[in-house]
Amino acid sequence: MTHQSFFSYFCFGVGLSGAGKSTLAFALEQRLVSMGLPAYTLDGDNIRLGLNRDLSFSSEDRQENIRRVAEVARLFADSGACVFTSFISPFIKDRQFARQLHQSSGLTFFEIFLSTPLEACESRDTKGLYAKARSGLIKDFTGIDSAYEAPVNAELTLDTSSLSVDECVDRVLGLLINNVRSDASCRLRRGDRMTHKVKLPH
């Protein structure tokens, strides 16, 4: 049985390390919760340290990481929540799997590509990961010695080196609101009673 709400989405945020994925995802979650909508963010800190702590960063384990994330996100979206994820997800086939998994279940899927240039990502590298990768201490680091397959059909592309967090949040919310199911959208505009009290941004 599905429990989808009119604002139930999976927003799959992808991009290089340091592109701003987690910052954007948590800002979106906070904004939606303040609007009275159920929202949750899945990222490396709450996935790699728990559910996926058995996985390495090999190509095979990266695939399995995204598969598990997509399955968990599907359950959240099916329950009626808006789910945001922030993972590098360097391979097109893995992102396509996540898309097909949700769409085959009747769930709305949006790929959000943070196209922030490598130079900007490196300048934000507080953990020193890029420096370690360039010195050879970290192998197969995406963007340095492991290729990143850029999305070709993302629903939204954002460059956080030229857009503020609030500007990015507004653009994602604009995408979501424009795709609200027509019947629910009409009920919102008429002011009909909804399951969740929602204040949409102007």
C-alpha positions, 0 to 999 in steps of 0.5 A: 500500500502506498502512502504518497502525499501530494508533496512526495518526491525523491531529489537525488543530489549529485556532484563532486565532493565539495560541490555543496550537496549536503549543504543544499540538502539540509537547507532544503529539508529545513525549509520544507519542515518549516512549511509543515512538510515531512522531509528527510536527508540521506547523506554520507554521515548518516548512511556510510557510518551506519547502514553502509559501514560495511562498504568500501569505495571500490566501484562495486561498493559505490554501486551497492551504496547507491542501490541501498540509498535508492531503496531507502529513499523509495521507502521514505518517499512512499511514506509521503516524505520528500527525500533529499540525498547528497552523494557523489554517485559518479556513475550514470548507470547507478543514477539511472537505477535510482530513477527507474526504481522510483518511477516504476513505483509511481514515485516522482524522481528529480536528479539535481546536478551540482555542477560546481567546477572542480577548482571551487570544490577543491577550494572548499576542501576542509578535510584535505581530501583533494590534496591527499588524492593529488599526492597519491594518498587516496586512490580512485578519488572522483574528479582526480584519478577517477572519472565523474560521469556528468548527468545528461538528463538532470531535472535541474543543474546548479552551480554553487560557486555562483549561486547562494544556498538560498538561491539554490533552495528557491530553485529546487522548491520552484521545481517541486512546486511546479510539479505538484500533482494538479489536483493537489495544487488546485486544492492548495490554491483553493485553500481546501483542507490538506493533511499537512499545513503548508505555506508555499513560498511566493 
